[in-house]
Amino acid sequence: MSRVKFNVSCTCFHFFIFLFLLACQKRELNYFDTIQFNDIKLAKARVGDWRYSHKENFQTFRDFQRSKKIKPQSDKKTIYLQPIGDFNELQKEQIKLTKEYLSIYFQLDAKILPVLSNSVFPKSVRRTKEMNEQILAGYVLDSILIQRKPKDAVVLMGITEKDLFPRPEWNFVFGLASYQDGVGVTSMYRFSDGYLTDFNFNKSLERLIKISSHEIGHMFGISHCLNANCLMNGTNSLSETDFHLARACSLCQLKLNSSLKYDNQKRLVELRKFFESRHLNSELAHVEKDIKLLK
């Protein structure tokens, strides 16, 4: 009698497993479920990494939905770049390419405002550290960018060739943003290891588009990512920035798309074209993996 019960139980168990597998095969995976297979698991944080010294909470999709954040509106849907400084021709080209990239990455119009001179920085917000002049990042946000934010701007990102510091006890910062006001600033100073040349142009550009899109991602409500190797990971150094991908993980893409409502497939194709044209081969490979999965 016990053997009969056991056999019936086993038969029922395998039948339900069969039904489950059949349902999984019939259920069509959506875009985010599909590209999740290309997410790269985060490695254990090491001394010096952002996650090692900053204990942050995991932002779920529900957390993101509940949070206050900036969203494009019918009359406010343009990303503006505000160059501040004395730029050479290679730096001007990087700003132009960054505008192009941000328009693709966020699937929004992007424009470059006329260049502002370094004279907008008063002496009180300048300091010299290790023979290098730095600018107080908060001043750029509060006293320059907020005052000049166009009426149709969803966000305004300043780009300067000067080094930045956020407060006296910090050595420097790559970028800073005010998420409530939708303004941010990125410094190009450290991205080219001292001087921008044709040789290090692509590496510097990759760093610039990562930091710029990271800060704008924060403005759109996405916290530092703890889900996978992702554009939205926190970073303490250029080596950590280089290690993180320009690709947002599936969860962060879900968050972004829920607010911006763009065509995921169109975005992927345009990202592939950009990376291919600029010979950013590592990022191109990740985009092509996503495209291959979706076919």
C-alpha positions in Angstrom: 0.0 0.0 0.0 2.8 2.4 0.9 4.6 1.6 -2.4 1.4 2.5 -4.4 1.1 5.9 -2.6 4.8 6.6 -3.2 4.5 5.8 -6.9 1.4 8.0 -7.3 3.1 10.8 -5.5 6.1 10.6 -7.8 3.9 10.5 -10.8 2.0 13.6 -9.7 5.3 15.4 -8.9 6.8 14.7 -12.3 3.5 15.7 -14.0 3.6 19.1 -12.3 7.2 19.6 -13.2 6.3 18.8 -16.8 3.5 21.3 -16.8 5.8 23.9 -15.3 8.5 23.4 -17.9 5.9 23.5 -20.6 4.6 26.8 -19.3 8.1 28.2 -19.2 8.6 27.3 -22.9 5.3 28.9 -23.9 5.9 32.1 -21.9 7.8 34.6 -24.1 10.6 36.3 -22.2 10.4 40.1 -22.4 13.4 42.3 -23.3 14.7 42.6 -19.7 14.3 38.9 -18.9 16.3 38.1 -22.0 19.2 40.5 -21.6 19.5 39.4 -17.9 21.5 36.4 -19.2 24.2 38.8 -20.2 24.4 40.5 -16.8 27.8 40.0 -15.2 27.8 39.1 -11.5 29.5 41.7 -9.2 32.8 40.5 -7.8 33.5 40.7 -4.1 34.5 44.3 -3.2 38.2 44.8 -2.5 39.9 47.4 -0.3 39.7 50.7 -2.2 36.5 49.8 -4.1 33.4 52.0 -3.7 31.3 49.1 -2.3 34.0 48.3 0.3 33.8 51.7 2.0 30.2 52.6 1.3 27.4 50.4 2.7 24.4 51.1 0.5 20.9 49.5 0.3 19.8 47.6 -2.8 17.3 49.6 -4.8 14.6 47.2 -6.0 12.4 48.1 -8.9 9.6 48.8 -6.5 11.8 51.1 -4.5 12.6 53.0 -7.7 8.9 53.3 -8.6 8.1 54.8 -5.2 11.0 57.3 -5.2 10.8 60.9 -6.2 12.6 61.4 -9.5 12.9 63.6 -12.5 10.9 62.4 -15.6 10.8 63.9 -19.1 7.7 66.0 -19.7 6.2 67.2 -23.0 7.8 70.6 -22.5 10.9 69.4 -20.7 12.6 66.5 -22.6 16.0 67.8 -23.7 19.4 66.9 -22.2 21.7 70.0 -22.4 25.4 70.1 -22.0 27.1 73.2 -20.7 30.8 73.3 -21.5 32.8 75.5 -19.0 36.5 76.2 -19.7 39.2 76.5 -22.3 38.9 73.5 -24.5 41.3 72.3 -27.2 40.0 70.8 -30.4 40.2 67.2 -29.2 38.2 68.1 -26.0 35.6 69.9 -28.2 35.3 66.7 -30.3 34.8 64.7 -27.1 32.0 67.0 -25.9 30.3 66.6 -29.3 30.6 62.8 -29.2 29.3 62.8 -25.6 26.2 64.8 -26.7 25.6 62.2 -29.4 26.1 59.3 -27.0 23.8 60.7 -24.3 21.1 61.2 -26.9 21.3 57.5 -27.9 21.7 56.2 -24.4 18.7 58.0 -23.0 16.8 58.2 -26.3 16.2 61.9 -25.8 17.2 65.0 -27.7 20.6 66.4 -26.6 22.1 69.9 -27.3 25.3 71.8 -26.4 25.1 75.3 -25.0 27.6 78.0 -25.8 30.9 77.6 -23.9 31.3 79.6 -20.7 34.7 80.9 -19.7 36.6 79.8 -16.6 36.1 83.4 -15.4 32.7 82.3 -14.1 34.6 80.7 -11.2 35.4 83.3 -8.5 38.6 83.0 -6.5 36.6 81.8 -3.4 35.7 78.5 -5.1 39.2 77.7 -6.4 42.0 75.9 -4.6 45.4 74.6 -5.5 46.2 71.0 -4.5 49.4 69.2 -5.6 50.2 72.0 -8.1 46.7 71.6 -9.6 43.9 74.1 -9.6 40.5 72.7 -8.6 37.0 74.1 -8.6 34.3 73.5 -5.9 31.8 71.2 -7.6 28.8 72.4 -5.5 29.3 76.0 -6.7 29.1 74.8 -10.4 25.7 73.2 -9.6 24.2 75.9 -7.4 25.6 79.2 -8.8 26.1 78.4 -12.5 24.0 75.5 -13.8 20.8 76.0 -11.9 20.7 79.6 -12.9 21.2 78.7 -16.6 19.1 75.6 -17.0 16.9 76.1 -20.1 13.2 75.9 -19.7 12.9 72.9 -21.9 15.7 71.0 -20.2 15.0 67.8 -18.4 18.6 67.8 -17.1 21.6 70.0 -17.6 25.1 68.5 -17.4 28.1 70.8 -17.1 31.5 69.6 -18.5 34.7 71.3 -17.4 38.3 70.7 -18.2 39.1 71.8 -14.6 39.6 69.4 -11.8 36.7 69.3 -9.2 36.5 68.8 -5.4 33.2 68.3 -3.5 34.4 69.5 -0.1 37.7 70.5 1.6 38.4 67.0 3.1 38.1 65.3 -0.4 40.9 65.2 -2.9 38.8 65.3 -6.0 35.6 64.0 -7.6 34.9 62.9 -11.2 31.3 64.2 -11.2 28.6 65.6 -9.0 24.8 66.0 -9.5 21.8 67.5 -7.8 19.1 65.0 -8.4 16.3 67.2 -7.2 17.3 70.1 -9.5 18.3 68.0 -12.5 21.8 69.5 -12.9 25.2 67.8 -12.7 28.8 68.4 -13.7 31.6 66.2 -15.0 35.3 67.0 -15.1 37.4 65.8 -18.0 40.6 66.6 -16.2 41.6 63.1 -15.0 40.3 61.1 -17.9 43.3 61.5 -20.1 46.0 60.9 -17.5 47.4 64.4 -17.8 47.0 65.4 -21.5 44.5 64.4 -24.2 46.1 63.0 -27.4 44.9 61.0 -30.4 46.5 57.9 -28.6 44.4 58.1 -25.4 41.3 59.8 -27.0 39.1 56.7 -26.9 40.0 55.7 -23.3 39.3 59.3 -22.2 36.0 59.4 -24.2 34.8 56.1 -22.7 35.4 57.5 -19.2 33.6 60.7 -20.0 30.5 59.0 -21.4 30.4 56.6 -18.4 30.6 59.3 -15.8 28.2 61.6 -17.6 25.5 58.9 -18.2 26.0 57.7 -14.6 25.3 61.1 -13.1 22.3 61.6 -15.4 21.1 58.1 -14.4 21.1 59.3 -10.8 19.0 62.4 -11.8 16.5 60.0 -13.3 16.2 58.2 -9.9 18.5 55.2 -10.2 20.7 54.5 -7.1 24.1 52.9 -7.2 23.7 49.4 -8.6 24.3 46.4 -6.4 22.8 43.9 -8.9 25.6 43.4 -11.5 28.6 44.9 -13.2 26.8 48.1 -14.4 27.2 51.7 -15.5 25.4 52.6 -12.2 28.0 51.0 -9.9 29.7 53.4 -7.6 33.3 54.2 -8.3 36.3 55.5 -6.3 39.0 55.5 -9.0 39.6 55.5 -12.7 40.6 51.8 -12.6 37.2 51.1 -11.0 35.5 53.2 -13.6 37.3 51.3 -16.4 36.3 48.0 -14.9 32.6 48.9 -14.8 30.7 48.6 -18.0 29.1 51.4 -20.0 26.2 49.0 -20.2 23.4 49.3 -17.6 22.4 45.9 -16.2 18.9 44.5 -16.9 17.4 45.9 -13.7 18.8 49.4 -14.2 17.6 49.4 -17.8 14.1 48.3 -16.6 14.1 51.3 -14.2 15.2 53.7 -16.9 12.8 52.5 -19.5 9.9 52.6 -17.1 10.4 56.4 -16.9 11.7 57.3 -20.4 9.5 54.9 -22.4 11.9 54.3 -25.3 12.2 51.5 -27.9 14.8 49.1 -26.5 15.6 47.5 -29.8 16.2 50.8 -31.5 18.4 51.9 -28.7 20.5 48.8 -28.9 21.0 49.2 -32.6 22.1 52.8 -32.2 24.5 52.0 -29.4 26.1 49.3 -31.5 26.5 51.9 -34.4 28.1 54.4 -32.0 30.5 51.9 -30.4 31.5 50.5 -33.8 32.1 54.0 -35.3 34.3 55.0 -32.3 36.1 51.6 -32.1 35.1 51.1 -28.5 35.3 47.3 -29.0 34.7 46.1 -25.5 31.4 47.9 -25.2 30.5 46.9 -28.7 30.9 43.3 -27.8 28.5 43.6 -24.9 25.9 45.3 -27.1 26.3 42.6 -29.7 25.7 39.9 -27.1 22.4 41.5 -26.1 21.4 41.8 -29.8 22.3 38.1 -30.4 20.2 37.0 -27.4 17.2 38.9 -28.6 17.2 37.2 -32.1 
